[in-house]
Amino acid sequence: MQKIRIGRKGLVVIPANIRKSLNLQYGEMLFIEEDQGTIKIRPRTKLRSLRGTWPELDIETITKEIIEDREHDAQIEKDREKQRELQEIKRKKGKKGKSNE
């Protein structure tokens, strides 16, 4: 176990020996989660690395499904943003109406 320090803005540096052993490159996406008081950081699994370990794994189909899921998630986020904007407009109109009374 190695000690690291949290810098400004919450930045942490993954020690070089760990980056090398996991072949982590600059700009690579990692996943972070909190689990029962523990912080876990995991590299993204490359689908192609699973080829051969899962006979029925069809990378093209899975890739398509992932893209569809991300597009769906992006649409949900767009809809939520529109809802927030509408709520903000209503809130501002409500304040104006009260100040005119």
C-alpha positions in Angstrom: 0.0 0.0 0.0 1.3 3.4 -0.9 0.4 6.8 0.5 -0.7 9.6 -1.8 -1.9 13.1 -1.0 -5.0 14.8 -2.3 -4.0 18.1 -4.0 -6.0 21.2 -4.8 -9.3 20.6 -6.5 -9.2 17.0 -5.2 -6.5 15.8 -7.6 -4.5 12.7 -6.9 -1.5 11.2 -8.7 -1.4 7.5 -9.3 2.1 6.3 -8.6 4.2 5.5 -11.6 4.8 1.9 -10.7 1.1 1.3 -10.6 0.5 3.2 -13.9 3.2 1.1 -15.5 1.9 -2.3 -14.1 -1.6 -1.5 -15.3 -0.4 0.1 -18.6 -2.3 3.3 -17.8 -1.7 6.1 -20.3 -2.2 9.9 -20.1 -5.9 10.8 -20.7 -7.2 7.3 -20.2 -10.6 6.9 -18.7 -10.8 5.4 -15.2 -13.8 4.6 -13.0 -14.0 5.6 -9.4 -16.5 4.6 -6.8 -17.0 4.8 -3.0 -17.8 1.4 -1.5 -18.4 1.2 2.3 -15.9 3.9 3.1 -13.3 2.8 0.6 -12.4 4.5 -2.7 -11.9 2.2 -5.6 -10.4 3.3 -8.9 -10.5 0.9 -11.8 -9.2 1.1 -15.4 -11.8 0.6 -18.1 -11.8 -3.0 -19.4 -11.0 -3.1 -23.1 -13.6 -5.3 -24.7 -11.1 -6.7 -27.2 -9.1 -8.1 -24.3 -12.1 -10.4 -23.5 -12.1 -12.0 -26.9 -11.6 -15.7 -26.7 -12.5 -15.9 -23.0 -16.2 -15.6 -23.8 -17.1 -17.7 -26.8 -20.4 -16.0 -27.5 -19.0 -12.5 -27.1 -19.8 -10.5 -30.2 -17.8 -7.3 -29.9 -19.7 -5.5 -32.7 -23.1 -6.2 -31.1 -21.9 -5.2 -27.6 -20.3 -2.0 -29.0 -23.5 -1.2 -30.8 -25.5 -1.7 -27.5 -23.0 0.4 -25.5 -23.4 3.2 -28.1 -27.2 3.0 -28.0 -27.1 3.0 -24.1 -24.9 6.1 -24.1 -27.1 7.9 -26.7 -30.1 7.0 -24.5 -28.4 8.3 -21.4 -27.4 11.5 -23.2 -31.0 12.1 -24.2 -32.2 11.6 -20.6 -29.6 14.1 -19.5 -30.8 16.6 -22.2 -34.4 16.1 -21.0 -33.3 16.7 -17.4 -31.5 19.9 -18.4 -34.5 21.2 -20.2 -36.6 20.4 -17.1 -34.1 22.4 -14.9 -34.2 25.3 -17.4 -38.0 25.3 -17.4 -38.1 25.2 -13.6 -35.6 28.1 -13.4 -37.8 30.2 -15.8 -40.9 29.5 -13.7 -39.0 30.4 -10.6 -37.9 33.7 -12.1 -41.4 34.5 -13.3 -42.7 33.7 -9.9 -40.3 36.2 -8.3 -41.2 38.9 -10.8 -44.9 38.4 -10.2 -44.5 38.8 -6.4 -42.4 41.9 -6.8 -45.1 43.6 -9.0 -47.8 43.1 -6.4 
